[in-house]
Each structure stands twice: as structure tokens, then as C-alpha cells.
Amino acid sequence: MAEHAANAEHGATHAGTEAPGGGHDNAFPPFDATHFASQFVWLAITFGLLYLLMSRIALPRVANILKDRGDRVAADVDAARAAQEKAEAARVEHDRTLAEAKAHAQALGQEAHQQLAAESDAKRKALESDLNAKLAVADAQIADMKAKAMSNVESIARDAAMAIVEQITGKAADPEKIAAALASATKA
């Protein structure tokens, strides 16, 4: 038993240096100083190949992609500027056309207004002359009727005076006296 305890103690002191298989006293190979030279060589070879691969294949492709994207963005910006300038020119042309259309519409409206005013004035003058002619005819008719009425007034006045005198006095009036009275009344 004592022997077994000694072996266990001996095993515990050497456990850190023994390989997992239990037979060798070697360190982990990448950390073993005896392998550093070959590891540096392989590191240099791998780094060199990776550098060549990146510098000759991958980075030129990435650079081409970035250049193509930059060119495409620049072309799109130029196209957008051209489209903006074209839109601005179209807006200016539209504004000019709209202003011309407004001016033309105003001219047509003013011309139509003047034409309607002239037609209205001509119709008004025609109606005024027609009404003036009708008024002259009506005035002539009124003057004629007035003259006829005035000629009848004397006979009506004589008849009325005779009827009034007869009514008041109860006798028939003298037509010559009534005619003389009417003549003196119309002179005054």
C-alpha cells in the first residue's frame, strides 16, 4: 500500500507534463520551442499566398466593384441633374405657354366683350329710334285727339251751359247769348 501511495504521488507530480496518452513528456506542439522555425516558415508561406491571393484576385475585384458602383452613382447623379434641368426647362416652357394662353384668352374675352357691347349699343340705338318714331306717332295722335276734343269742348260747353241755364231758370237759354259768353270766356 505504501508503494501504491508513492506511485500515486509520483503520478500527481508528473501529470502536468505527461501527454494525454500517458506516455510522453512533450508540450503542446505549437508551443514547443523546437517547432518555432518550421512554424514561422509555414506562417510566412501561408501569409504570402494569402497576400498574393488577396492582392491579385480579391482586392482587384472589390476595387472594380467599388469603381463600378461609383461610376453608376455618378452617372445616376448626372442623369438626375439632366432630368432636373429638363424638368425645369419644361416648367418654364409650360409657364410661358400658360401665360400666352391666358393673354390670348383675355384678348378673346375683351374682343367678345367689345363686340357684344357694340351689338348691344346698336340694338339699343335701333330700339331708341323705333321708340322715338312710335312716340312721334303717338304724340301726333294725341295732338289730333286733343284738337278734336277741343273742337268738341266748345259744343259740349255750349250744350252744358244751355242745360245749366235751363235747369236753373226753367226756361230755354238763348243760343246767341251763350255763344257770346263762351267767346268772351275763351279770350280771357
SULLIN-V443695 format. One record per residue. N is the residue number from 1. RES is the residue in three letters. PSI is psi in degrees with one decimal (999 if undefined). NEAR is the number of other ideal C-beta (glycine too) atoms within 10 Angstrom. D_CENTER is the distance of its C-alpha to the mean C-alpha in Angstrom with 2 decimals. Layout:
BEGIN
n=N res=RES psi=PSI near=NEAR d_center=D_CENTER
n=N res=RES psi=PSI near=NEAR d_center=D_CENTER
END
This chain:
BEGIN
n=1 res=MET psi=-36.7 near=5 d_center=107.84
n=2 res=ALA psi=-35.9 near=6 d_center=108.07
n=3 res=GLU psi=-38.5 near=7 d_center=107.40
n=4 res=HIS psi=-37.9 near=8 d_center=104.33
n=5 res=ALA psi=-37.6 near=9 d_center=103.03
n=6 res=ALA psi=-39.0 near=10 d_center=103.66
n=7 res=ASN psi=-37.2 near=10 d_center=101.74
n=8 res=ALA psi=-39.6 near=9 d_center=98.82
n=9 res=GLU psi=-43.1 near=10 d_center=98.82
n=10 res=HIS psi=-37.7 near=10 d_center=99.06
n=11 res=GLY psi=-32.0 near=11 d_center=96.19
n=12 res=ALA psi=-33.2 near=9 d_center=94.02
n=13 res=THR psi=-28.7 near=8 d_center=94.55
n=14 res=HIS psi=3.6 near=10 d_center=93.74
n=15 res=ALA psi=-30.4 near=9 d_center=90.80
n=16 res=GLY psi=-22.5 near=7 d_center=88.28
n=17 res=THR psi=-9.9 near=10 d_center=89.64
n=18 res=GLU psi=147.3 near=13 d_center=90.32
n=19 res=ALA psi=158.0 near=11 d_center=88.01
n=20 res=PRO psi=-26.7 near=6 d_center=86.57
n=21 res=GLY psi=-16.6 near=6 d_center=89.02
n=22 res=GLY psi=2.7 near=8 d_center=91.71
n=23 res=GLY psi=-29.5 near=8 d_center=93.56
n=24 res=HIS psi=159.7 near=10 d_center=92.22
n=25 res=ASP psi=36.5 near=9 d_center=91.66
n=26 res=ASN psi=153.2 near=11 d_center=88.58
n=27 res=ALA psi=169.8 near=13 d_center=85.27
n=28 res=PHE psi=128.8 near=7 d_center=81.81
n=29 res=PRO psi=-41.2 near=9 d_center=81.58
n=30 res=PRO psi=-23.3 near=8 d_center=78.44
n=31 res=PHE psi=1.7 near=8 d_center=80.08
n=32 res=ASP psi=123.7 near=11 d_center=83.45
n=33 res=ALA psi=-21.8 near=7 d_center=84.21
n=34 res=THR psi=-20.5 near=9 d_center=86.15
n=35 res=HIS psi=1.6 near=13 d_center=83.06
n=36 res=PHE psi=-42.2 near=12 d_center=80.82
n=37 res=ALA psi=-48.1 near=9 d_center=81.54
n=38 res=SER psi=-33.3 near=9 d_center=80.61
n=39 res=GLN psi=-38.1 near=12 d_center=77.50
n=40 res=PHE psi=-37.9 near=10 d_center=76.36
n=41 res=VAL psi=-49.2 near=10 d_center=76.96
n=42 res=TRP psi=-34.9 near=11 d_center=74.93
n=43 res=LEU psi=-45.0 near=11 d_center=72.23
n=44 res=ALA psi=-42.7 near=10 d_center=72.11
n=45 res=ILE psi=-47.2 near=10 d_center=72.09
n=46 res=THR psi=-44.3 near=10 d_center=69.34
n=47 res=PHE psi=-41.7 near=10 d_center=67.25
n=48 res=GLY psi=-45.2 near=10 d_center=67.79
n=49 res=LEU psi=-42.4 near=10 d_center=66.79
n=50 res=LEU psi=-40.6 near=11 d_center=63.74
n=51 res=TYR psi=-46.9 near=11 d_center=62.84
n=52 res=LEU psi=-44.2 near=10 d_center=63.33
n=53 res=LEU psi=-45.3 near=11 d_center=61.32
n=54 res=MET psi=-44.7 near=12 d_center=58.42
n=55 res=SER psi=-29.2 near=10 d_center=58.59
n=56 res=ARG psi=-29.1 near=10 d_center=59.03
n=57 res=ILE psi=-60.4 near=10 d_center=56.99
n=58 res=ALA psi=-51.2 near=11 d_center=54.67
n=59 res=LEU psi=-38.9 near=12 d_center=53.35
n=60 res=PRO psi=-36.9 near=11 d_center=52.64
n=61 res=ARG psi=-44.9 near=10 d_center=50.63
n=62 res=VAL psi=-41.7 near=11 d_center=48.65
n=63 res=ALA psi=-40.8 near=10 d_center=48.21
n=64 res=ASN psi=-40.9 near=10 d_center=46.99
n=65 res=ILE psi=-45.4 near=10 d_center=44.54
n=66 res=LEU psi=-39.5 near=10 d_center=43.21
n=67 res=LYS psi=-44.4 near=10 d_center=43.09
n=68 res=ASP psi=-42.5 near=10 d_center=41.26
n=69 res=ARG psi=-42.2 near=10 d_center=38.72
n=70 res=GLY psi=-43.1 near=10 d_center=38.33
n=71 res=ASP psi=-41.3 near=10 d_center=37.94
n=72 res=ARG psi=-41.4 near=10 d_center=35.41
n=73 res=VAL psi=-43.3 near=10 d_center=33.39
n=74 res=ALA psi=-41.6 near=10 d_center=33.65
n=75 res=ALA psi=-40.9 near=10 d_center=32.63
n=76 res=ASP psi=-39.2 near=10 d_center=29.63
n=77 res=VAL psi=-43.3 near=10 d_center=28.63
n=78 res=ASP psi=-41.5 near=10 d_center=29.17
n=79 res=ALA psi=-38.4 near=10 d_center=27.17
n=80 res=ALA psi=-40.5 near=10 d_center=24.28
n=81 res=ARG psi=-42.9 near=10 d_center=24.54
n=82 res=ALA psi=-42.0 near=10 d_center=24.74
n=83 res=ALA psi=-37.5 near=10 d_center=21.70
n=84 res=GLN psi=-42.9 near=10 d_center=19.79
n=85 res=GLU psi=-40.2 near=10 d_center=21.16
n=86 res=LYS psi=-41.4 near=10 d_center=20.32
n=87 res=ALA psi=-39.6 near=10 d_center=16.68
n=88 res=GLU psi=-42.5 near=10 d_center=16.66
n=89 res=ALA psi=-40.0 near=10 d_center=18.47
n=90 res=ALA psi=-38.7 near=10 d_center=16.09
n=91 res=ARG psi=-43.2 near=10 d_center=13.11
n=92 res=VAL psi=-42.7 near=10 d_center=15.46
n=93 res=GLU psi=-41.2 near=10 d_center=16.49
n=94 res=HIS psi=-44.0 near=10 d_center=13.05
n=95 res=ASP psi=-40.7 near=10 d_center=12.46
n=96 res=ARG psi=-45.5 near=10 d_center=16.00
n=97 res=THR psi=-41.5 near=10 d_center=15.67
n=98 res=LEU psi=-41.3 near=10 d_center=12.70
n=99 res=ALA psi=-41.2 near=10 d_center=14.89
n=100 res=GLU psi=-42.2 near=10 d_center=17.85
n=101 res=ALA psi=-40.4 near=10 d_center=16.35
n=102 res=LYS psi=-44.6 near=10 d_center=15.46
n=103 res=ALA psi=-41.9 near=10 d_center=18.98
n=104 res=HIS psi=-42.3 near=10 d_center=20.54
n=105 res=ALA psi=-40.3 near=10 d_center=19.00
n=106 res=GLN psi=-39.9 near=10 d_center=20.22
n=107 res=ALA psi=-43.5 near=10 d_center=23.55
n=108 res=LEU psi=-41.4 near=10 d_center=23.90
n=109 res=GLY psi=-42.8 near=10 d_center=23.13
n=110 res=GLN psi=-40.7 near=10 d_center=25.62
n=111 res=GLU psi=-43.7 near=10 d_center=28.12
n=112 res=ALA psi=-39.9 near=10 d_center=27.88
n=113 res=HIS psi=-45.3 near=10 d_center=28.30
n=114 res=GLN psi=-40.0 near=10 d_center=31.33
n=115 res=GLN psi=-44.1 near=10 d_center=32.75
n=116 res=LEU psi=-37.9 near=10 d_center=32.47
n=117 res=ALA psi=-41.4 near=10 d_center=33.96
n=118 res=ALA psi=-44.1 near=10 d_center=36.79
n=119 res=GLU psi=-42.6 near=10 d_center=37.43
n=120 res=SER psi=-41.6 near=10 d_center=37.42
n=121 res=ASP psi=-41.0 near=10 d_center=39.75
n=122 res=ALA psi=-43.2 near=10 d_center=42.03
n=123 res=LYS psi=-41.0 near=10 d_center=42.19
n=124 res=ARG psi=-44.1 near=10 d_center=42.87
n=125 res=LYS psi=-39.9 near=10 d_center=45.65
n=126 res=ALA psi=-44.0 near=10 d_center=47.11
n=127 res=LEU psi=-40.7 near=10 d_center=47.13
n=128 res=GLU psi=-43.5 near=11 d_center=48.68
n=129 res=SER psi=-38.2 near=10 d_center=51.38
n=130 res=ASP psi=-44.6 near=10 d_center=52.03
n=131 res=LEU psi=-39.0 near=11 d_center=52.28
n=132 res=ASN psi=-39.0 near=10 d_center=54.48
n=133 res=ALA psi=-43.9 near=10 d_center=56.75
n=134 res=LYS psi=-36.5 near=10 d_center=56.97
n=135 res=LEU psi=-40.0 near=11 d_center=57.62
n=136 res=ALA psi=-41.4 near=10 d_center=60.41
n=137 res=VAL psi=-44.0 near=10 d_center=61.93
n=138 res=ALA psi=-40.8 near=11 d_center=61.71
n=139 res=ASP psi=-40.0 near=10 d_center=63.27
n=140 res=ALA psi=-40.8 near=10 d_center=66.05
n=141 res=GLN psi=-41.8 near=10 d_center=66.63
n=142 res=ILE psi=-42.8 near=11 d_center=66.73
n=143 res=ALA psi=-39.3 near=10 d_center=69.16
n=144 res=ASP psi=-45.1 near=10 d_center=71.29
n=145 res=MET psi=-37.1 near=10 d_center=71.30
n=146 res=LYS psi=-41.9 near=11 d_center=72.09
n=147 res=ALA psi=-42.0 near=10 d_center=74.96
n=148 res=LYS psi=-40.6 near=10 d_center=76.25
n=149 res=ALA psi=-39.0 near=11 d_center=75.88
n=150 res=MET psi=-34.7 near=9 d_center=77.70
n=151 res=SER psi=-31.7 near=10 d_center=80.49
n=152 res=ASN psi=-24.1 near=10 d_center=80.80
n=153 res=VAL psi=-41.5 near=14 d_center=80.68
n=154 res=GLU psi=-41.8 near=13 d_center=84.11
n=155 res=SER psi=-35.3 near=10 d_center=85.66
n=156 res=ILE psi=-42.7 near=11 d_center=83.87
n=157 res=ALA psi=-40.3 near=15 d_center=85.01
n=158 res=ARG psi=-44.3 near=16 d_center=88.55
n=159 res=ASP psi=-40.4 near=11 d_center=88.55
n=160 res=ALA psi=-42.1 near=12 d_center=87.15
n=161 res=ALA psi=-40.2 near=18 d_center=89.65
n=162 res=MET psi=-39.5 near=16 d_center=92.49
n=163 res=ALA psi=-39.2 near=11 d_center=91.38
n=164 res=ILE psi=-45.4 near=12 d_center=91.03
n=165 res=VAL psi=-41.0 near=17 d_center=94.47
n=166 res=GLU psi=-37.3 near=12 d_center=96.00
n=167 res=GLN psi=-40.9 near=9 d_center=94.45
n=168 res=ILE psi=-47.9 near=9 d_center=95.62
n=169 res=THR psi=-21.9 near=9 d_center=99.07
n=170 res=GLY psi=-0.4 near=7 d_center=99.75
n=171 res=LYS psi=159.7 near=8 d_center=100.94
n=172 res=ALA psi=138.8 near=9 d_center=99.26
n=173 res=ALA psi=157.0 near=18 d_center=97.86
n=174 res=ASP psi=120.8 near=11 d_center=99.03
n=175 res=PRO psi=-29.1 near=11 d_center=96.33
n=176 res=GLU psi=-38.7 near=8 d_center=97.45
n=177 res=LYS psi=-39.7 near=12 d_center=97.19
n=178 res=ILE psi=-40.2 near=18 d_center=93.73
n=179 res=ALA psi=-39.8 near=13 d_center=92.59
n=180 res=ALA psi=-40.7 near=11 d_center=94.04
n=181 res=ALA psi=-40.2 near=15 d_center=92.28
n=182 res=LEU psi=-38.4 near=16 d_center=88.94
n=183 res=ALA psi=-41.0 near=10 d_center=89.44
n=184 res=SER psi=-30.7 near=9 d_center=90.17
n=185 res=ALA psi=-36.6 near=10 d_center=87.12
n=186 res=THR psi=-24.7 near=10 d_center=84.69
n=187 res=LYS psi=-30.3 near=6 d_center=86.10
n=188 res=ALA psi=999 near=4 d_center=85.55
END
